[in-house]
Amino acid sequence: MRLQLPLFPGYVFVRLALRDRLKVLEIPSVVRLVGFDRHPTPLPVEEIETIRTCLTRRQLMAPHRYVRRGQQVRVLSGPLEGLTGVVVRQKNRTRFVISLELLMRSVAVEIDGSDFDSHPAL
């Protein structure tokens, strides 16, 4: 049996016109939209696209403790080629961490250490 857990528990991602936000808030269990001072704030498209790319390339992703932006690296080869994120080394594993700054949540994907550029991404 394969157990799948949500990457971002408690969050549902929607793309909608601001004028349609009340339709979303009328859905049972939806409490509010993410934002500041009661104004909805969209997540950066680049962050969502990075998550989407990992999922469509069937990368095994798992929730990870939140990582603030540090030295960004660019993946040069492999299934995540072209993406930027933070690399974290834990034990004998290298993980590519993608953070959604607005939510202060991160996910990690195992990556081969030779797939990324160790110099900061531009």
C-alpha positions as CSV (number, residue, x, y, z in Angstrom):
1,M,0.0,0.0,0.0
2,R,1.3,3.5,-0.9
3,L,0.4,6.3,1.5
4,Q,0.2,9.8,0.1
5,L,0.1,12.8,2.3
6,P,-0.6,16.4,1.3
7,L,2.5,18.5,0.6
8,F,0.9,21.6,2.2
9,P,-1.7,20.4,4.7
10,G,-4.5,22.8,5.3
11,Y,-4.0,24.6,1.9
12,V,-5.9,24.4,-1.3
13,F,-4.5,26.2,-4.3
14,V,-6.9,28.0,-6.7
15,R,-6.5,30.3,-9.6
16,L,-9.3,32.8,-9.8
17,A,-10.2,36.3,-10.6
18,L,-10.5,38.4,-7.4
19,R,-14.2,39.1,-8.1
20,D,-14.8,35.3,-7.7
21,R,-13.2,35.0,-4.3
22,L,-16.6,34.8,-2.5
23,K,-17.4,31.6,-4.4
24,V,-14.4,30.0,-2.9
25,L,-15.1,31.3,0.6
26,E,-18.6,29.8,0.5
27,I,-17.1,26.3,0.1
28,P,-17.5,24.4,3.4
29,S,-14.2,24.2,5.4
30,V,-12.6,27.1,3.5
31,V,-11.7,29.6,6.2
32,R,-9.9,32.4,4.3
33,L,-7.6,33.3,1.5
34,V,-3.9,33.8,2.2
35,G,-3.1,37.5,2.3
36,F,-2.2,40.5,4.3
37,D,-4.5,43.0,6.0
38,R,-7.6,41.1,4.7
39,H,-6.4,41.5,1.1
40,P,-5.7,38.2,-0.8
41,T,-2.1,37.9,-2.0
42,P,-1.2,35.6,-4.9
43,L,1.7,33.2,-4.6
44,P,4.5,33.9,-7.0
45,V,3.9,32.1,-10.3
46,E,7.5,30.9,-10.3
47,E,7.0,29.0,-7.0
48,I,3.9,27.3,-8.1
49,E,5.4,26.4,-11.5
50,T,8.5,24.8,-9.7
51,I,6.2,22.6,-7.6
52,R,4.1,21.7,-10.7
53,T,7.3,20.8,-12.6
54,C,8.4,18.5,-9.9
55,L,5.0,16.8,-9.7
56,T,4.7,16.4,-13.5
57,R,8.2,14.9,-13.7
58,R,7.1,12.5,-11.0
59,Q,9.7,13.5,-8.5
60,L,9.1,12.1,-5.0
61,M,8.4,15.1,-2.9
62,A,7.9,15.4,0.9
63,P,7.1,18.2,3.3
64,H,10.3,19.8,4.7
65,R,10.9,22.2,7.5
66,Y,10.6,25.7,6.2
67,V,13.9,27.0,4.7
68,R,14.3,30.7,4.3
69,R,15.9,31.9,1.1
70,G,19.6,31.2,1.3
71,Q,22.1,30.6,-1.4
72,Q,20.1,29.6,-4.5
73,V,21.4,27.0,-6.8
74,R,20.3,26.1,-10.4
75,V,19.8,22.5,-11.4
76,L,22.0,21.9,-14.5
77,S,20.9,18.3,-15.4
78,G,18.5,15.6,-14.5
79,P,14.7,15.7,-14.2
80,L,14.7,19.1,-12.4
81,E,17.0,20.8,-14.9
82,G,16.5,24.6,-15.0
83,L,14.8,24.9,-11.6
84,T,16.3,27.0,-8.8
85,G,16.1,26.3,-5.1
86,V,18.1,25.7,-2.0
87,V,20.2,22.6,-1.5
88,V,20.3,20.9,1.9
89,R,22.5,18.0,2.8
90,Q,21.3,15.6,5.5
91,K,23.2,12.5,6.4
92,N,24.2,11.0,3.1
93,R,21.4,12.6,1.1
94,T,21.2,15.8,-0.9
95,R,17.8,17.4,-1.1
96,F,16.6,20.2,-3.3
97,V,14.3,22.4,-1.2
98,I,11.5,24.5,-2.7
99,S,9.9,27.1,-0.4
100,L,6.7,29.0,-0.8
101,E,7.7,32.2,1.0
102,L,4.2,33.5,1.5
103,L,3.0,30.3,3.2
104,M,6.3,29.7,5.0
105,R,6.2,26.1,3.9
106,S,8.8,24.0,2.1
107,V,9.0,20.7,0.2
108,A,12.1,18.7,-0.6
109,V,13.1,16.4,-3.5
110,E,16.1,14.1,-3.4
111,I,18.6,15.1,-6.0
112,D,22.0,13.8,-7.2
113,G,24.8,16.1,-6.0
114,S,26.2,16.3,-9.5
115,D,23.0,17.7,-11.0
116,F,23.3,21.2,-9.7
117,D,25.7,24.2,-9.9
118,S,27.4,24.9,-6.6
119,H,27.7,28.5,-7.5
120,P,24.8,30.8,-6.6
121,A,22.0,31.0,-9.2
122,L,21.5,34.4,-10.9
